[in-house]
Amino acid sequence: DADVTQTPRNRITKTGKRIMLECSQTKGHDRMYWYRQDPGLGLRLIYYSFDVKDINKGEISDGYSVSRQAQAKFSLSLESAIPNQTALYFCATSDPGETDTQYFGPGTRLTVL
Amino acid sequence: LAKTTQPISMDSYEGQEVNITCSHNNIATNDYITWYQQFPSQGPRFIIQGYKTKVTNEVASLFIPADRKSSTLSLPRVSLSDTAVYYCLVGPNFGNEKLTFGTGTRLTIIP
């Protein structure tokens, strides 16, 4: 969905490096989410934010941090990347007024060597 | 959030109707049932949502029995482009912050 963009789309990095993945949305939604997906598995929630001042941990937040810079921007950071954080990362937005349907970005493929 | 159970995989031929059933025995009174579709290396996409009985849109139909302990996503006359993973999610319409996608059902359409 072009309304939700993620940068970079692909990233290869080394163990121990700090990485930031960025998400921007033009849908005007207050709610934003970060998920990771490992091959053959479903999506797992890392962090979510219901508005600029609200940040919540998901089921796998260890090793990650987030920043909600504005309604439209939600960044995910890996403070010290490790190989088992190699995965496909998705950002999503939703609006509870629209049945809370989630709209996903195109994903960022991260490889940690 | 109600746990869901759906088949890991299904195969079907082009042109057939495909029904994917999801079990959610512990569904709560204020829970809705939502289905998403995911193509390889893309984010999931909303297909349909319902609370009870039947819902139909231009893509699919959703059948929900009276006890709401299961639901069936129906895809009419599938084509190769319907090959994807389909996720069934159950949760409150407002505040499904702990959404659990599970592994979904991998549907493969055969020419």
Interface residues (C-beta under 8 A of the other chain):
Chain A: D1 V4 R31 Y33 Y35 G40 L41 G42 L43 R44 L45 Y48 F50 N56 G58 E59 L88 F90 A92 P96 T99 D100 T101 Q102 Y103 F104 G105 P106 G107 R109
Chain B: Y32 T34 Y36 S41 Q42 G43 P44 R45 F46 Q49 Y87 N93 F94 G95 N96 E97 K98 L99 T100 F101 G102 T103 G104
